């Protein structure tokens, strides 16, 4: 409805110019002032239901005033046979008012090509309870035009329907920070050896991982515990071709002595990055951070 996509005062000025094609120059909105808006009863054969006085503003090429009669737009008749329907996300929970009508005026204007203002429309709250018109949450109100609107009158039903939340309203920071790499994001100079992907693809099921305690420290504990730890280290060395070890001197290359570990059944929210698709258990070793050689964690997946 592009012909109604103007403020009320512009719609009335358009009526003046359209009804008076013989004007020496068009009347301009900013050079006139409207006063004395009143409802009138049309006579026989008439349809003009409104009366108003148009006054020339000072310091313009106009002078004087003129009383006019015209018909305001009945919004109920404009939308006869249907209703206004706005789909918009509301964070209000069921049992709470989703919106006030004034909150949706901009949406109504954008969808239906209008230029209504909140000053022209009564403000009412949409009911909290859904009326069941759609499977999703929905409710309706009557939108009434106030008597002081220059171009509009009447009442029309407005229905609100809960819509999916729009990404542009959810994501308020489009400039994204980079992921924190294991060992930090400072790559100047020497960088610690990163363990996180070193063992991720290795199957440790054939080791003695099941015999490990739930928590512990590599290289420490009873002989059976240290022996179970050693079987994991031996397989890691065999597959990777690197000299992983449990040497007492922590901090040497590939030395895992003193690193704490914990076992998890998978899947597990504590370690969502673990490979729960193929394994039901994992030993997660956190490298001894007293050492400057390495950083991160070893994921030793296995099935029990």
C-alpha positions in Angstrom: 0.0 0.0 0.0 2.6 2.6 -1.0 0.0 5.4 -1.3 -0.4 5.3 2.5 3.3 5.2 3.3 3.4 8.9 4.4 2.7 10.7 7.7 -0.9 11.7 8.2 -0.2 15.4 7.6 1.4 14.6 4.2 -1.6 12.5 3.3 -4.0 15.4 4.0 -1.8 17.8 2.0 -1.8 15.3 -0.9 -5.6 15.4 -0.8 -5.6 19.2 -1.0 -3.2 19.2 -4.0 -5.0 16.3 -5.8 -8.4 18.0 -5.3 -7.2 21.4 -6.4 -5.3 20.8 -9.6 -5.5 24.5 -10.5 -3.2 25.6 -7.7 -0.4 27.9 -9.0 2.0 25.8 -7.0 1.5 22.8 -4.7 0.8 23.3 -1.0 3.8 22.2 1.0 3.5 20.4 4.3 6.1 22.5 6.2 4.3 25.8 5.3 0.9 25.1 6.7 -0.6 24.3 10.1 -3.8 22.3 10.7 -6.1 23.2 13.5 -9.7 22.5 14.7 -9.8 18.8 13.7 -13.4 17.7 14.2 -15.7 14.9 13.1 -18.7 15.8 10.9 -21.7 13.9 9.7 -21.8 13.7 5.9 -24.8 15.1 4.3 -26.8 13.4 1.6 -24.5 12.3 -1.2 -21.4 13.3 0.8 -18.7 11.1 2.3 -16.5 13.7 4.0 -16.5 12.8 7.7 -13.9 15.2 8.9 -13.4 18.9 9.1 -10.2 20.8 9.6 -8.8 24.3 9.1 -5.6 24.7 7.2 -3.6 27.8 8.1 -0.7 29.5 6.3 2.5 29.7 8.4 4.2 33.1 8.8 7.0 34.0 6.4 5.7 31.8 3.6 4.2 32.5 0.2 0.8 31.7 1.7 -1.6 33.8 3.9 -4.9 33.2 5.5 -6.7 29.9 6.2 -9.4 27.6 4.8 -11.8 25.2 6.3 -11.7 21.8 4.6 -13.9 18.7 4.6 -12.4 15.3 3.8 -12.7 11.6 4.6 -10.2 9.9 6.9 -9.0 6.4 6.1 -10.9 3.8 8.1 -8.2 1.3 8.9 -10.8 -1.4 9.6 -12.2 -1.1 6.1 -8.7 -1.0 4.6 -8.0 -4.4 6.1 -11.6 -5.7 5.6 -11.9 -9.4 5.6 -8.5 -9.9 7.2 -6.3 -8.8 10.1 -2.8 -7.4 10.6 -0.4 -10.2 11.5 3.1 -9.7 12.8 5.6 -12.5 13.3 8.3 -11.4 15.8 10.3 -13.2 18.5 9.5 -12.4 22.1 11.8 -13.4 25.0 8.8 -13.2 27.4 7.8 -16.6 28.7 4.3 -18.1 28.5 2.2 -16.3 31.1 3.9 -13.0 30.5 2.9 -10.2 28.1 5.0 -10.6 24.9 4.6 -7.1 23.6 2.7 -3.8 23.9 1.1 -2.7 20.7 3.4 0.3 20.3 6.4 -2.1 20.2 5.1 -3.5 16.9 4.1 -0.2 15.1 7.4 -0.2 13.1 6.8 -3.8 12.1 3.3 -3.0 11.0 4.4 -0.1 8.9 7.2 -2.0 7.3 5.1 -5.0 6.4 2.0 -3.1 5.2 3.4 0.1 3.7 2.0 2.4 6.3 3.4 5.3 8.3 1.4 5.2 11.5 2.9 6.7 14.6 2.5 5.6 18.2 0.8 9.0 18.9 -2.0 7.8 16.5 -2.6 4.4 18.1 -3.8 3.4 21.5 -1.3 1.3 23.4 -2.5 -2.0 24.7 -0.7 -5.1 25.9 -1.0 -8.4 24.0 -2.5 -11.1 26.2 0.0 -13.4 27.9 -1.9 -16.6 27.2 -1.9 -18.0 23.7 -5.3 -18.2 21.9 -4.4 -21.4 20.1 -4.9 -20.0 16.6 -1.6 -21.4 15.5 0.5 -24.3 16.9 3.0 -21.7 18.1 2.4 -19.1 20.7 0.0 -16.3 19.4 -2.4 -13.6 20.7 -4.3 -10.7 19.4 -5.5 -7.2 20.3 -7.7 -4.5 18.7 -5.7 -1.5 17.4 -7.8 1.6 17.7 -6.8 4.9 16.0 -7.1 7.9 18.4 -9.4 10.8 17.5 -6.6 13.2 16.9 -5.1 11.4 13.9 -5.4 13.7 10.8 -5.7 10.9 8.3 -6.8 7.7 10.1 -9.8 6.4 12.1 -11.3 3.1 13.1 -10.2 -0.1 14.6 -8.5 -3.3 13.3 -7.4 -6.6 14.7 -3.7 -7.1 15.1 -2.3 -10.6 15.7 1.1 -11.3 17.1 2.8 -14.7 16.3 5.9 -16.0 18.0 8.7 -16.2 15.5 12.2 -17.7 15.6 14.8 -15.4 17.1 16.7 -13.4 14.4 20.5 -13.9 14.3 21.0 -10.1 13.9 19.5 -9.5 17.3 21.3 -12.3 19.0 24.9 -11.7 17.7 25.8 -8.2 19.0 29.6 -8.6 18.5 30.4 -9.5 14.8 34.2 -9.1 15.4 35.1 -12.5 16.7 38.1 -13.3 19.0 40.3 -16.2 17.8 40.4 -19.5 19.5 43.0 -19.8 22.3 45.6 -22.2 21.0 47.1 -24.7 23.6 50.1 -23.0 24.9 48.8 -19.5 24.2 48.4 -17.3 21.2 51.8 -15.6 21.4 53.9 -17.2 18.6 56.9 -14.9 18.9 60.1 -16.8 19.7 60.1 -20.4 20.9 56.7 -22.0 21.4 55.9 -25.0 23.7 55.2 -28.4 22.1 51.4 -28.8 21.8 50.1 -32.2 23.0 46.4 -31.9 22.3 46.3 -33.8 19.0 49.3 -36.0 19.6 47.3 -39.1 20.8 43.8 -38.2 19.7 43.6 -40.7 16.9 45.3 -43.6 18.7 43.3 -46.5 20.1 44.6 -47.4 23.6 42.2 -50.2 24.2 44.9 -52.9 24.1 46.9 -51.2 26.8 46.2 -51.4 30.6 44.3 -48.2 30.6 41.3 -49.9 32.3 43.6 -50.7 35.2 44.4 -47.1 36.0 42.9 -45.4 39.0 40.3 -42.7 38.3 42.9 -40.0 38.9 46.6 -39.9 39.5 50.0 -38.5 38.4 52.1 -40.2 35.7 55.3 -41.8 37.1 53.9 -41.9 40.7 51.9 -44.4 42.6 52.1 -48.1 43.2 54.1 -50.4 41.0 50.9 -51.7 39.3 49.7 -48.2 38.6 53.1 -47.0 37.2 53.1 -50.2 35.1 49.7 -49.4 33.7 50.8 -45.9 32.9 53.9 -47.2 31.2 51.9 -49.4 28.8 50.1 -46.2 27.5 53.4 -44.4 27.2 55.0 -47.3 25.3 52.1 -47.4 22.8 52.3 -43.7 22.3 56.0 -43.9 21.5 55.5 -46.9 19.2 52.8 -45.2 17.1 54.3 -41.7 17.0 57.9 -42.7 16.7 58.8 -40.3 19.5 60.6 -41.0 22.8 57.7 -40.4 25.3 58.9 -41.4 28.7 58.3 -41.3 32.5 61.7 -40.1 33.4 61.8 -38.6 36.9 63.4 -35.4 35.5 60.4 -33.4 34.5 60.7 -30.9 31.8 62.7 -33.0 29.3 61.4 -33.5 25.8 58.5 -36.0 25.7 58.7 -36.5 29.4 55.3 -37.1 31.1 56.5 -37.6 34.6 54.5 -35.5 37.1 51.6 -34.8 34.8 48.2 -35.3 36.3 45.5 -37.4 34.7 41.9 -38.2 35.0 39.7 -40.9 33.6 36.2 -40.2 32.1 33.4 -42.3 30.8 32.2 -41.0 27.5 30.3 -39.1 26.5 31.0 -36.5 29.2 30.2 -32.8 29.4 33.5 -32.2 31.2 35.4 -33.2 28.1 33.0 -32.6 25.2 35.9 -32.6 22.7 36.7 -36.3 23.5 35.9 -38.8 20.8 32.8 -40.3 22.1 31.7 -41.5 18.7 34.2 -44.5 18.7 35.2 -44.8 22.4 33.5 -45.1 25.7 36.4 -44.1 27.9 39.3 -41.7 27.9 42.4 -40.9 30.0 43.1 -37.2 29.9 46.6 -36.2 30.8 47.3 -32.6 31.5 51.0 -31.8 30.9 53.1 -30.7 33.8 52.9 -26.9 33.5 56.1 -26.5 35.5 57.8 -27.5 32.3 58.5 -25.1 29.5 58.8 -27.9 26.9 55.2 -28.7 26.4 51.6 -27.5 26.8 48.1 -28.9 26.6 46.6 -32.3 27.1 46.9 -35.9 25.9 43.6 -37.7 25.0 44.1 -41.5 25.3 40.9 -43.0 24.1 39.9 -46.6 24.8 37.0 -49.0 25.2 36.2 -50.9 28.3 
